[in-house]
Amino acid sequence: MPAASRPLLETYAPTDRTGAPVRQRRGASALEAGTLEADATTPGARRHGDTPGPDQQHDDARSQVTLLAGDAVATLARLALNERPRLVYMDPPFYTRRSFPLRERASDAAGRTIEAQRDAFDDRWPDGFDSYLAAMRDVLVACHECLAEDGSLLLHVDQRAAPYLAVEADRILGPGERLLDRDSPGYRSELIWSYGLGGSSSRTWPRKHDTILWYTRGRRWTFHPPMTAATSRRMQGQLKKQPDVLDIPSINNMAKERTGWPTQKPLALLELLVGAHSEPGDLIADPFAGSGTTGAAAVRLGRRAALGDVSDDALAMCRERLLRDEGVDRLAAHRLLQAAPVAPPAPDRLAFLAVGHVSGERFDATRWWGRHDAAAAWSVAPWLELPPRAGWMTAALARDVDGHEALLVMPDPT
Ligand SMILES: C[S@@+](CC[C@H](N)C(=O)[O-])C[C@H]1O[C@@H](n2cnc3c(N)ncnc32)[C@H](O)[C@@H]1O
């Protein structure tokens, strides 16, 4: 059966790293068909399932916040085609090798409060650190593609993956002033988020900080140095420039801003970062949005936000938080195809290759290659022959002789 006539969402239903389908909990989704349309406070929102088109892009541009359900690579690829963000902040899984529970409170029939617990997100990597690094490499490549020419990436990690990801990010975005001159694209600096709270240890130094790596796509960037109270006696009562160690407590259990999403970052941290690295009106992206802290900070500072996550629970939380606590009145939402780049089959195993356009739901193949010239077609990037189509991404679909398929989404068709 030709792939073009297949239901693509079925073919590309999201799977986790082990290949198992990602659980889609009915009722919790911010993107369930109908939920957005029914909400009068979200005039920019469309029903999931609508075909994106030029007016959808318009909706996104007018919306304060756009929610994107999908893998981080798909989120970044879509942004590259629609509007390049001035700032990408990302707080991905840290390679903790554990899963994070979501604790929920609800009332039973008798009105008693009951506590339920289930997985929020999984940071276990059965194939080890190499698979984590490979996944993050794809995210960094997509991020480099999608950033505005004068845009910044803030990569929030901890001591586990930080040195490895810094090497990858230096390779992909450039070593910048780490190894070259102070205007070179790429690495700019390393922030330490010193969060104070947490456990202690008698075996080692208690861990009290995360690392935030700052990269720029080009030689120009936005930076507004944040100010903080001076501590020296000489400058008492005055302000000084905020140094690169940020002393901001993590969120305590009773804090009003606590949403219940594990690993939620404090608003004060995100407000500081968004304010320093962008201008009012800019688009700020977070492809690992969790509870939507980046979106809340962006809205408070008069920026727009594009928030992506693979978890529908996370997006439901973002939506709730932004509409209820932040007074957002323009929210658009789209479900993306699971479009992380996957390795195409080896040329001698390629059964066929199609090149076409892909929307949130459909793949429209406009060119097909048979097995004979498929390898050549793949290597000469045939999608270059396809004119861009507003609101759609250009993609290639390959199938090997065993019927396994790979979908590659090209971030930039021109
Ligand atoms: C550390 S949490 C982000 C917390 C967020 N900064 C906040 O303040 O709430 C990481 C998030 O990444 C999401 N995630 C994990 N793998 C992902 C992937 N491949 N693409 C997109 N999101 C992913 C998880 O569902 C989780 O919500």
The ligand as a MOL file (V3000), in Angstrom:
LIG
                    3D

  0  0  0     0  0            999 V3000
M  V30 BEGIN CTAB
M  V30 COUNTS 27 29 0 0 0
M  V30 BEGIN ATOM
M  V30 1 C 13.2760 18.3450 33.4120 0
M  V30 2 S 11.6290 18.3300 32.7840 0 CHG=1
M  V30 3 C 11.3610 20.0340 32.3720 0
M  V30 4 C 10.8450 20.8300 33.5650 0
M  V30 5 C 10.5050 22.2600 33.2150 0
M  V30 6 N 11.6920 23.0410 32.9610 0
M  V30 7 C 9.6750 22.9050 34.2970 0
M  V30 8 O 10.0940 23.9450 34.8660 0
M  V30 9 O 8.6190 22.3620 34.6110 0 CHG=-1
M  V30 10 C 11.9110 17.5590 31.2360 0
M  V30 11 C 10.6720 17.4250 30.3560 0
M  V30 12 O 11.0740 16.8900 29.1060 0
M  V30 13 C 10.0340 16.0540 28.6110 0
M  V30 14 N 10.6690 15.1720 27.6160 0
M  V30 15 C 11.3990 14.0520 27.8020 0
M  V30 16 N 11.8640 13.5780 26.6330 0
M  V30 17 C 11.4210 14.4380 25.6750 0
M  V30 18 C 11.5930 14.5070 24.2570 0
M  V30 19 N 12.3170 13.5990 23.5870 0
M  V30 20 N 11.0190 15.5390 23.5980 0
M  V30 21 C 10.2700 16.4640 24.2520 0
M  V30 22 N 10.0670 16.4270 25.5970 0
M  V30 23 C 10.6490 15.4420 26.2950 0
M  V30 24 C 9.4600 15.3790 29.8280 0
M  V30 25 O 8.1200 14.9570 29.5850 0
M  V30 26 C 9.5830 16.4930 30.8710 0
M  V30 27 O 8.3740 17.2080 30.9610 0
M  V30 END ATOM
M  V30 BEGIN BOND
M  V30 1 1 1 2
M  V30 2 1 2 3
M  V30 3 1 2 10
M  V30 4 1 3 4
M  V30 5 1 4 5
M  V30 6 1 5 6
M  V30 7 1 5 7
M  V30 8 2 7 8
M  V30 9 1 7 9
M  V30 10 1 10 11
M  V30 11 1 11 12
M  V30 12 1 11 26
M  V30 13 1 12 13
M  V30 14 1 13 14
M  V30 15 1 13 24
M  V30 16 1 14 15
M  V30 17 1 14 23
M  V30 18 2 15 16
M  V30 19 1 16 17
M  V30 20 1 17 18
M  V30 21 2 17 23
M  V30 22 1 18 19
M  V30 23 2 18 20
M  V30 24 1 20 21
M  V30 25 2 21 22
M  V30 26 1 22 23
M  V30 27 1 24 25
M  V30 28 1 24 26
M  V30 29 1 26 27
M  V30 END BOND
M  V30 END CTAB
M  END
